[in-house]
């Protein structure tokens, strides 16, 4: 699977992010490295510099990168540079998402896409729809959350759960004919509508939990209280 990780300039736990990259085989010194690519979006280069990682792509206007970091990576071989105008219609992260898809991504993970800037957090959640429409599984991940946007059902395995809680938020007016099995709070042929908190803080209680529906778009958040 051709997996792209986009490292952006939001709040990021280095310990968690390095662990994630190691778990997903991004830190291997041998093997199918062509199947693993890192895109550093602007100050995502700072994370790479701190952790001695070499991204395959660097995008942004780089106004949030120190001269020392930028000079270091300019000297490295094997980085494709995409300088962007700071006055543009899309964010550096959106450009990175579209770049990953253009380069054949089969999975996209965004690290550093959450933090105190809620406008950026919501904007990055919006970007999950680009992957969904392109048929590329995409996730926004930090130490406490994994967020996905889906338009068809999925199965969650308890042993692989990201956090204790699973929350479902309708992204369209109604997610139709919703069935939840294997959860503490099951549902059967339910229309999950917006402007309510019904889907918050469910839990997986069986070995597998299934989410099925046949109309609408759903945000699936796997969360924990602490990292």
Secondary structure, 3 states (H helix, E strand, C coil): CCEEEEECCCECCHHHHHHHHHHCCCCCCCCCHHHEEEEEECCHHHHHHHCCCCCCEEEECCCCCCHHHHHHHHCCCCCEEEECCCCCCCCHHHHHHHHHHHCCCCEEEEECCECCCHHHHHHHHHHHHHHHHHCCEEEEECCCEEEEEECCCEEEEHHHCCCCEEEEEECCCEEEEEEEECECCCEEEEEEECCCCCCCCECECCCEEEEECCECCEEEEEECCCC
